[in-house]
Amino acid sequence: MAKKKLSNAEKEELKAEGELPTKSVRRHETRQLIWFFVIIAIVFASVLVPYFYSQSLKSFNYAGVDWMKEEYTQFDVYHSEFPALNGQNYKYNVFLRNDPRENNVAIDGTFREFKIGGYVSISPEVDSCRGDVSRVMLDLGSFLELGLGVQKVTAATPSFEVHNETGRAYASCSTKHRTIVMIEKGEPAVIQSKENPFCYTIRVRDCDDIEPVEKFITEVIRAFRENE
């Protein structure tokens, strides 16, 4: 049933009896309602704007791929997912412990020369490590095999003595026809050999210095993605 429209006389009667709000009361109630919604909007903005701003700071583009900072209780991780650099139809994930934008390890080389099959040749000093460097060797091998597409990568040594005692493969920059990544202690740097462009030397300061290894990974990604 349609609501009956009040006549002016009926409105005046209701006003007199206090049952119909005056215009000033209605305007006051309208202003209160507007302020209520304004306050709600401010509260939401104060929560959502900082949240989305902080999220935007966690995502960035570097070396031709997108990265996301993931925060954990004990450490932060910088994660990127990108198509395999060898052109294969699958995605590869990289997880770094250090912000790649702040990794200032010295580099020298083009980081685009690789052959199928390779060696990660670890010096005796690094091989004796039990810190983070020993862990990151697994990440390096996986990146070379799958992310880059070198395929089979074998652990090796640049020491003939270790080679003779253990039977581990010997590999140095003099080894031809394979990708060679040398890991040794020294002033942190990543250097491509001028005599053998398929050989790279990664120097770490100590057994917990993983930044040079991560620098090698990001510079290889940059060399391939930014020149596609």
LOLOLUM-855946 format. One record per atom (N, C-alpha, C, O): residue in one letter; x, y, z negated. Coordinates in steps of 0.05 Angstrom, whole numbers, padded with zeros to 5 digits, always signed. Atoms other than C-alpha are relative to their C-alpha. Layout:
# LOLOLUM-855946
AXYZ ...
***
This chain:
# LOLOLUM-855946
M+00017-00024+00000 M+00000+00000+00000 M+00018+00025+00000 M+00037+00026-00015 A-00016-00024-00002 A+00027+00068+00019 A-00002+00017-00025 A-00024+00019-00037 K+00000-00016+00025 K+00047+00113-00039 K-00015+00026+00006 K-00011+00040+00025 K+00016-00024-00003 K-00002+00169-00049 K+00017+00025-00004 K+00032+00027-00023 K-00014-00025+00002 K+00027+00238-00037 K-00014+00019-00020 K-00038+00023-00018 L+00012-00018+00021 L+00017+00285-00096 L-00006+00027+00012 L+00009+00039+00028 S+00007-00027-00008 S-00019+00350-00085 S+00015+00020-00018 S+00026+00012-00038 N-00014-00020+00016 N+00011+00415-00111 N-00012+00002-00028 N+00002+00007-00047 A+00013-00002+00026 A-00041+00417-00166 A+00008-00023-00018 A+00012-00020-00042 E-00008+00023+00016 E-00023+00346-00188 E+00029+00002-00009 E+00036-00005-00031 K-00028-00004+00007 K+00051+00363-00187 K+00002+00019-00024 K+00017+00014-00042 E-00001-00020+00022 E+00039+00424-00231 E-00010-00013-00026 E+00001-00007-00047 E+00011+00013+00023 E-00002+00381-00278 E+00021-00019-00013 E+00024-00019-00037 L-00021+00018+00010 L+00054+00329-00283 L+00023+00015-00013 L+00034+00007-00033 K-00020-00017+00011 K+00105+00384-00295 K-00007+00009-00028 K+00009+00009-00046 A+00009-00010+00026 A+00063+00411-00351 A+00001-00022-00021 A+00006-00016-00044 E+00000+00023+00019 E+00059+00342-00382 E+00028-00011-00004 E+00032-00029-00020 G-00028+00009+00003 G+00134+00332-00374 G+00006-00026+00014 G+00026-00039+00008 E-00004+00025-00014 E+00127+00272-00327 E+00014+00003+00027 E+00023-00017+00038 L-00013-00005-00026 L+00156+00304-00264 L+00024+00019-00005 L+00020+00041-00014 P-00024-00017+00004 P+00228+00331-00265 P-00002+00025+00016 P-00014+00026+00038 T-00001-00025-00015 T+00237+00402-00246 T+00022-00001+00021 T+00039-00019+00020 K-00020-00001-00022 K+00280+00421-00185 K+00028+00002-00012 K+00047-00010-00003 S-00027-00003+00013 S+00337+00443-00231 S+00009-00026-00012 S+00033-00032-00011 V-00008+00026+00012 V+00336+00376-00267 V+00008-00020+00022 V+00027-00034+00019 R-00007+00018-00022 R+00336+00339-00200 R+00027+00007+00012 R+00043-00011+00019 R-00026-00008-00011 R+00394+00380-00175 R+00023-00008-00019 R+00044-00017-00010 H-00020+00008+00019 H+00432+00366-00239 H+00005-00030+00002 H+00028-00039+00001 E-00003+00029-00002 E+00419+00291-00232 E+00014-00008+00026 E+00030-00026+00026 T-00013+00006-00026 T+00441+00293-00159 T+00030+00006-00002 T+00047-00010+00008 R-00028-00007+00004 R+00506+00328-00179 R+00014-00022-00016 R+00037-00029-00011 Q-00011+00021+00017 Q+00518+00275-00233 Q+00005-00025+00017 Q+00026-00038+00014 L-00003+00024-00017 L+00508+00220-00182 L+00023+00003+00019 L+00039-00015+00024 I-00022-00006-00018 I+00556+00253-00133 I+00026-00003-00014 I+00045-00016-00004 W-00025+00002+00016 W+00609+00260-00187 W+00006-00029-00008 W+00030-00036-00009 F-00004+00028+00007 F+00599+00188-00207 F+00014-00015+00024 F+00033-00029+00019 F-00012+00013-00023 F+00615+00165-00136 F+00028+00011+00006 F+00046-00004+00015 V-00026-00012-00003 V+00673+00214-00132 V+00020-00013-00019 V+00043-00020-00011 I-00017+00012+00020 I+00703+00186-00196 I+00007-00029+00008 I+00030-00038+00005 I-00005+00028-00008 I+00694+00114-00171 I+00020-00001+00024 I+00038-00018+00024 A-00018-00001-00023 A+00729+00133-00105 A+00029+00006-00009 A+00048-00005+00001 I-00027-00007+00010 I+00787+00165-00144 I+00013-00024-00014 I+00037-00029-00010 V-00011+00024+00015 V+00795+00103-00188 V+00010-00021+00020 V+00032-00031+00018 F-00008+00019-00020 F+00796+00057-00127 F+00025+00010+00015 F+00044-00006+00020 A-00023-00011-00014 A+00845+00103-00091 A+00026-00002-00017 A+00047-00008-00007 S-00023+00001+00018 S+00891+00106-00152 S+00011-00029-00002 S+00035-00032-00008 V-00010+00028+00001 V+00895+00030-00151 V+00009-00010+00028 V+00031-00022+00030 L-00006+00011-00027 L+00894+00014-00076 L+00022+00014+00014 L+00039+00001+00028 V-00021-00014-00015 V+00939+00069-00049 V+00028-00008-00009 V+00044-00014+00008 P-00027+00009+00008 P+00999+00051-00093 P+00005-00029+00008 P+00028-00036+00014 Y-00004+00028-00008 Y+00987-00023-00078 Y+00008-00002+00029 Y+00028-00016+00035 F-00007+00002-00028 F+00987-00015-00003 F+00026+00014+00006 F+00041+00006+00025 Y-00026-00013-00005 Y+01046+00033-00007 Y+00022-00018-00009 Y+00042-00021+00006 S-00021+00018+00009 S+01086-00016-00048 S+00003-00024+00019 S+00025-00034+00024 Q-00001+00022-00019 Q+01067-00071+00001 Q+00015+00008+00026 Q+00030-00008+00038 S-00013-00010-00024 S+01090-00028+00059 S+00031+00002-00003 S+00046-00002+00016 L-00028-00001+00006 L+01158-00020+00025 L+00013-00027+00001 L+00037-00030+00006 K-00010+00027+00000 K+01165-00095+00022 K+00003-00012+00028 K+00017-00032+00031 S-00002+00010-00027 S+01158-00105+00097 S+00015+00020+00017 S+00011+00044+00015 F-00016-00018-00017 F+01207-00078+00148 F+00010-00016+00024 F+00010-00041+00024 N-00012+00013-00024 N+01239-00092+00215 N+00030+00005-00001 N+00039+00027-00005 Y-00029-00003+00000 Y+01313-00106+00218 Y+00011-00022+00018 Y+00002-00045+00018 A-00014+00018-00019 A+01358-00139+00271 A-00020-00012+00020 A-00016-00034+00029 G+00019+00010-00021 G+01298-00146+00318 G-00021-00018-00010 G-00037-00028+00007 V+00021+00017+00011 V+01253-00186+00271 V-00012+00013-00024 V+00000+00031-00036 D+00014-00011+00023 D+01203-00171+00216 D+00008-00016-00025 D+00011-00040-00025 W-00007+00012+00026 W+01221-00184+00143 W-00020+00007-00021 W-00033+00028-00019 M+00017-00005+00023 M+01181-00189+00079 M+00015-00006-00025 M+00027-00028-00028 K-00013+00004+00026 K+01209-00180+00009 K-00019-00015-00018 K-00042-00006-00023 E+00016+00017+00017 E+01182-00235-00036 E+00013+00001-00028 E+00036-00007-00031 E-00010-00004+00027 E+01190-00222-00111 E-00006-00025-00017 E-00029-00034-00019 Y+00003+00022+00018 Y+01202-00279-00159 Y+00011+00008-00027 Y+00023+00029-00030 T-00008-00007+00028 T+01218-00281-00234 T+00030+00005-00002 T+00038+00025-00014 Q-00029-00002+00004 Q+01293-00292-00228 Q+00014+00015+00023 Q+00036+00025+00019 F-00013-00013-00023 F+01308-00262-00159 F-00020+00007+00021 F-00043-00002+00021 D+00017-00007-00023 D+01280-00231-00096 D+00010-00016+00025 D+00033-00024+00026 V-00006+00014-00025 V+01278-00266-00028 V-00009+00016+00023 V-00031+00027+00023 Y+00007-00014-00024 Y+01278-00234+00040 Y-00005-00020+00022 Y+00013-00035+00031 H+00010+00022-00017 H+01238-00277+00088 H-00006+00011+00028 H-00019+00032+00031 S+00007-00007-00028 S+01233-00274+00164 S-00008-00026+00015 S+00005-00047+00011 E+00008+00022-00018 E+01198-00320+00213 E+00000+00010+00029 E-00012+00031+00034 F-00003-00009-00027 F+01214-00315+00287 F+00003-00024+00019 F+00011-00046+00010 P-00004+00022-00019 P+01216-00357+00351 P+00029-00008+00000 P+00047+00009-00001 A-00028+00010+00000 A+01278-00401+00354 A+00016+00015+00022 A+00005+00020+00043 L-00016-00016-00017 L+01335-00364+00387 L+00008-00014+00026 L+00016-00001+00045 N-00007+00014-00025 N+01347-00419+00438 N-00023-00003+00019 N-00022-00016+00039 G+00023-00001-00018 G+01279-00407+00468 G-00020-00023-00003 G-00040-00025+00011 Q+00018+00023+00005 Q+01246-00471+00441 Q-00026+00011-00012 Q-00027+00032-00025 N+00027-00008+00008 N+01172-00467+00426 N-00006-00007-00029 N-00024-00023-00034 Y+00006+00003+00028 Y+01174-00465+00350 Y+00011+00023-00016 Y+00029+00038-00006 K-00009-00022+00017 K+01183-00416+00294 K+00021-00009-00020 K+00020-00032-00030 Y-00020+00006+00020 Y+01243-00414+00248 Y-00001+00020-00022 Y-00006+00044-00018 N+00001-00017+00024 N+01245-00386+00177 N+00027+00004-00012 N+00043-00015-00015 V-00024-00007+00013 V+01303-00350+00146 V-00007+00012-00028 V-00024+00029-00029 F+00004-00011+00027 F+01307-00336+00071 F+00027+00010-00011 F+00046-00006-00013 L-00024-00012+00010 L+01360-00288+00045 L-00003+00009-00029 L-00025+00016-00037 R+00001-00009+00027 R+01378-00270-00026 R+00006+00030-00002 R+00000+00043-00022 N-00008-00029+00000 N+01404-00200-00007 N-00015+00015+00022 N-00020+00004+00044 D+00013-00017-00020 D+01370-00143+00029 D+00018+00003+00024 D+00040+00014+00021 P-00018-00002-00023 P+01398-00147+00100 P+00007+00029+00007 P+00028+00033+00020 R-00005-00028-00007 R+01393-00071+00107 R+00023+00011-00017 R+00035+00031-00010 E-00021-00010+00018 E+01442-00062+00049 E+00025-00017+00000 E+00043-00013-00016 N-00023+00018-00002 N+01491-00116+00069 N+00022+00014+00017 N+00019+00016+00041 N-00021-00016-00013 N+01555-00077+00086 N+00025-00016+00006 N+00047-00004+00009 V-00024+00016-00006 V+01602-00135+00099 V+00010+00007+00028 V-00005+00010+00047 A-00012-00007-00025 A+01651-00117+00155 A-00004-00021+00021 A-00002-00045+00015 I+00004+00019-00022 I+01638-00149+00223 I+00018+00009+00024 I+00024+00032+00027 D-00016-00005-00024 D+01679-00155+00287 D-00007-00022+00020 D+00002-00044+00017 G+00008+00020-00020 G+01649-00190+00347 G-00027+00006+00013 G-00040+00025+00006 T+00026-00003-00014 T+01589-00198+00393 T-00021-00020-00010 T-00045-00014-00007 F+00018+00020+00013 F+01558-00260+00359 F-00021-00011+00020 F-00044-00017+00012 R+00018+00012-00020 R+01527-00286+00424 R+00012-00025+00013 R-00001-00037+00031 E-00014+00022-00014 E+01577-00340+00444 E-00001-00026-00017 E+00011-00028-00038 F+00003+00025+00015 F+01557-00410+00422 F-00002-00023+00020 F-00013-00020+00042 K+00002+00024-00017 K+01563-00480+00451 K-00017-00021-00015 K-00020-00020-00039 I+00015+00023+00012 I+01521-00543+00440 I+00019-00017-00017 I+00041-00024-00007 G-00017+00015+00018 G+01549-00581+00381 G+00019+00018-00014 G+00030+00036-00002 G-00018-00018+00014 G+01590-00549+00327 G+00011-00012-00026 G+00003-00033-00035 Y-00012+00007+00026 Y+01631-00553+00263 Y-00001+00024-00018 Y+00003+00047-00010 V-00003-00020+00021 V+01627-00514+00199 V+00025-00009-00015 V+00023-00029-00031 S-00026+00008+00010 S+01700-00518+00177 S+00006+00015-00026 S+00010+00039-00025 I-00002-00012+00026 I+01707-00505+00102 I+00027-00003-00012 I+00037-00026-00014 S-00027+00002+00011 S+01774-00488+00071 S-00001-00015-00027 S-00022-00015-00039 P-00001+00014+00026 P+01796-00529+00010 P-00008+00018-00024 P-00022+00008-00042 E+00007-00018+00022 E+01788-00467-00035 E-00030+00003-00002 E-00042+00004-00024 V+00029-00003+00000 V+01715-00458-00014 V-00013-00027-00005 V-00034-00028-00018 D+00012+00027+00004 D+01702-00533-00013 D-00002-00008-00029 D-00019-00023-00037 S+00000+00007+00028 S+01718-00536-00087 S-00021+00017-00015 S-00024+00012-00039 C+00020-00017+00013 C+01664-00483-00102 C-00024-00016-00009 C-00032-00035+00004 R+00025+00011+00010 R+01603-00501-00143 R-00020+00022-00004 R-00041+00018-00018 G+00018-00023+00003 G+01570-00433-00140 G-00020+00002+00024 G-00026-00018+00037 D+00020-00004-00021 D+01520-00403-00091 D+00011-00005+00028 D-00005-00011+00046 V-00011+00004-00027 V+01568-00410-00032 V-00005-00029+00008 V-00011-00034+00032 S+00005+00028-00008 S+01560-00486-00034 S-00029-00004+00008 S-00035-00020+00025 R+00029+00002-00007 R+01484-00477-00032 R-00005+00012+00028 R-00020+00000+00044 V+00006-00014-00025 V+01485-00428+00026 V+00011-00014+00024 V+00003-00009+00047 M-00010+00016-00022 M+01525-00477+00068 M-00022-00016+00014 M-00022-00020+00038 L+00023+00015-00011 L+01461-00517+00076 L-00017+00018+00018 L-00026+00010+00039 D+00015-00019-00016 D+01424-00455+00100 D+00014+00007+00026 D+00001+00009+00047 L-00016-00006-00024 L+01480-00440+00149 L-00002-00022+00020 L-00006-00017+00044 G+00002+00023-00018 G+01479-00510+00178 G-00027-00002+00013 G-00029-00007+00037 S+00027+00001-00011 S+01404-00509+00186 S-00005+00022+00021 S-00017+00018+00042 F+00003-00023-00019 F+01406-00440+00220 F+00014-00006+00026 F+00003-00001+00047 L-00015+00006-00025 L+01459-00463+00270 L-00014-00022+00016 L-00017-00019+00040 E+00013+00023-00014 E+01423-00528+00286 E-00027+00007+00012 E-00032+00001+00035 L+00028-00004-00008 L+01351-00505+00290 L-00006+00029+00008 L-00019+00034+00028 G+00006-00028-00007 G+01347-00429+00288 G+00014+00009+00025 G+00003+00024+00041 L-00016-00008-00023 L+01402-00420+00339 L-00001-00020+00022 L+00000-00013+00046 G+00002+00020-00020 G+01397-00486+00374 G+00026-00013+00008 G+00029-00024+00030 V-00025+00013-00005 V+01469-00510+00369 V-00003-00031+00000 V+00014-00045+00010 Q+00006+00028+00004 Q+01439-00578+00352 Q+00018-00012-00021 Q+00019+00000-00043 K-00014+00013+00021 K+01485-00625+00314 K+00024+00016-00010 K+00041+00023+00006 V-00022-00014+00012 V+01531-00589+00266 V+00013-00018-00022 V-00001-00029-00038 T-00015+00018+00018 T+01585-00628+00228 T+00017+00016-00019 T+00030+00035-00011 A-00019-00012+00019 A+01622-00609+00164 A+00028-00008+00007 A+00033-00031+00014 A-00028+00005-00008 A+01697-00604+00177 A+00018+00015-00019 A+00010+00029-00037 T-00021-00013+00016 T+01762-00580+00146 T+00021+00011+00019 T+00027-00001+00039 P-00023-00011-00015 P+01818-00535+00173 P+00027-00011-00011 P+00048-00003-00001 S-00025+00010+00013 S+01868-00574+00130 S+00006-00028+00010 S-00011-00047+00008 F-00008+00027-00009 F+01905-00633+00161 F+00003-00019-00024 F-00003-00042-00022 E-00004+00017+00024 E+01920-00658+00091 E-00027-00011-00009 E-00030-00035-00014 V+00027+00009+00007 V+01845-00661+00073 V-00010-00019+00021 V-00023-00040+00015 H+00009+00017-00022 H+01831-00691+00141 H+00012-00028-00003 H-00002-00048+00001 N-00013+00026+00002 N+01882-00747+00130 N-00008-00015-00025 N-00010-00039-00024 E+00008+00014+00025 E+01860-00761+00058 E-00029-00009+00000 E-00035-00030-00011 T+00029+00005+00002 T+01785-00760+00069 T-00012-00011+00026 T-00034-00023+00025 G+00011+00008-00025 G+01775-00774+00142 G-00021+00020+00011 G-00033+00015+00032 R+00018-00021-00010 R+01733-00711+00148 R+00011+00012+00026 R+00035+00013+00030 A-00008-00011-00026 A+01734-00680+00217 A+00018+00024-00003 A+00013+00040-00022 Y-00017-00024+00000 Y+01788-00629+00231 Y-00011+00020+00021 Y-00017+00012+00043 A+00009-00021-00019 A+01767-00563+00263 A+00011+00027-00007 A+00011+00034-00031 S-00010-00027+00004 S+01798-00495+00272 S-00007+00015+00026 S-00020+00004+00044 C+00006-00015-00024 C+01793-00439+00323 C+00015-00010+00024 C+00009-00002+00047 S-00013+00012-00023 S+01840-00479+00366 S-00016-00023+00012 S-00010-00033+00033 T+00018+00021-00009 T+01785-00532+00373 T-00018+00012+00023 T-00032+00031+00018 K+00015-00010-00023 K+01753-00522+00442 K-00026-00016+00004 K-00030-00037-00007 H+00025+00013-00010 H+01686-00539+00473 H-00021-00005-00022 H-00038-00021-00019 R+00019+00002+00021 R+01648-00532+00407 R-00003+00027-00014 R+00015+00044-00013 T+00004-00023+00017 T+01618-00478+00364 T+00015-00005-00026 T+00012-00026-00039 I-00015+00003+00025 I+01665-00467+00304 I-00007+00023-00018 I-00005+00046-00010 V+00003-00020+00020 V+01648-00430+00241 V+00018-00007-00023 V+00015-00027-00037 M-00020+00004+00020 M+01706-00424+00193 M-00009+00014-00026 M-00017+00038-00025 I+00007-00012+00025 I+01692-00411+00119 I+00025+00000-00018 I+00036-00021-00023 E-00024-00001+00016 E+01750-00386+00077 E-00003+00023-00020 E-00020+00040-00017 K+00000-00022+00019 K+01765-00340+00018 K+00018+00022+00009 K+00037+00018+00024 G-00015-00023-00009 G+01790-00270+00028 G-00017+00025-00003 G-00038+00024-00016 E+00016-00024+00000 E+01766-00199+00037 E-00025-00005+00017 E-00023-00012+00040 P+00024+00007-00015 P+01692-00206+00057 P-00002+00012+00028 P+00002+00036+00031 A+00002-00009-00028 A+01684-00202+00132 A-00011-00023+00017 A-00010-00046+00009 V+00008+00020-00020 V+01655-00238+00192 V+00013+00008+00027 V+00008+00030+00037 I-00017-00007-00022 I+01702-00241+00252 I-00002-00021+00022 I+00000-00045+00017 Q-00001+00018-00024 Q+01696-00270+00322 Q+00028-00001+00010 Q+00042+00019+00014 S-00027+00003-00010 S+01761-00299+00347 S+00003+00012+00028 S-00014+00007+00045 K-00005-00011-00026 K+01790-00261+00406 K+00011-00021+00019 K+00007-00020+00043 E-00011+00021-00017 E+01827-00323+00431 E-00021-00021+00007 E-00021-00033+00029 N+00021+00020-00004 N+01766-00369+00424 N-00026+00013-00008 N-00033+00012-00032 P+00024-00015+00007 P+01700-00330+00427 P-00022-00018-00012 P-00042-00007-00022 F+00019+00018+00012 F+01662-00392+00405 F+00007-00007-00029 F-00006-00025-00041 C-00008+00005+00028 C+01697-00390+00337 C-00004+00025-00016 C+00004+00047-00008 Y+00006-00022+00019 Y+01675-00346+00279 Y+00011-00006-00027 Y+00008-00029-00037 T-00010+00003+00027 T+01709-00336+00212 T-00016+00016-00019 T-00020+00040-00016 I+00015-00013+00021 I+01668-00320+00151 I+00017-00001-00025 I+00024-00022-00035 R-00017-00001+00024 R+01709-00296+00091 R-00018+00009-00024 R-00032+00029-00022 V+00015-00006+00025 V+01678-00297+00021 V+00019+00008-00022 V+00042-00002-00023 R-00018-00010+00022 R+01706-00262-00040 R+00004-00022-00021 R+00026-00026-00031 D-00002+00020+00021 D+01690-00318-00089 D-00023-00021+00004 D-00036-00020+00025 C+00019+00022-00004 C+01645-00379-00100 C-00030+00009-00002 C-00047-00007+00004 D+00028-00010+00001 D+01582-00336-00111 D-00005+00022+00021 D-00027+00034+00021 D+00002-00021-00020 D+01594-00288-00053 D-00013-00011+00025 D+00001-00022+00043 I+00014+00010-00024 I+01540-00306-00002 I-00006+00021+00021 I-00016+00015+00042 E+00007-00022-00018 E+01533-00238+00031 E+00014-00004+00028 E+00001+00002+00048 P-00012+00004-00027 P+01584-00254+00087 P-00015-00021+00017 P-00018-00017+00041 V+00015+00021-00015 V+01545-00317+00106 V-00026+00012+00010 V-00034+00007+00033 E+00026-00012-00008 E+01479-00279+00106 E+00005+00022+00022 E-00012+00025+00039 K-00006-00020-00021 K+01512-00223+00147 K+00004-00014+00027 K-00005-00004+00047 F-00004+00015-00025 F+01533-00275+00199 F-00027-00007+00012 F-00032-00004+00036 I+00026+00009-00010 I+01462-00301+00204 I-00016+00024+00012 I-00027+00022+00034 T+00016-00022-00010 T+01430-00232+00212 T+00013+00012+00025 T-00002+00022+00042 E-00013-00011-00024 E+01482-00209+00263 E-00004-00018+00024 E-00006-00008+00047 V+00007+00018-00022 V+01469-00271+00305 V-00029+00005+00009 V-00034+00007+00033 I+00028-00007-00007 I+01394-00256+00302 I-00001+00026+00016 I-00015+00027+00036 R+00000-00026-00014 R+01407-00184+00322 R+00010-00003+00028 R-00002+00008+00047 A-00012+00003-00026 A+01452-00204+00380 A-00019-00012+00020 A-00020-00005+00044 F+00019+00014-00019 F+01398-00249+00410 F-00026+00015+00003 F-00036+00018+00025 R+00026-00013-00002 R+01334-00211+00393 R+00001+00027+00012 R-00017+00034+00027 E-00001-00027-00010 E+01357-00141+00410 E+00010+00001+00029 E+00010+00022+00042 N-00009+00001-00028 N+01384-00164+00478 N-00019-00017+00017 N-00011-00026+00039 E+00019+00017-00015 E+01323-00204+00500 E-00011+00016+00024 E-00027+00006+00040 
***
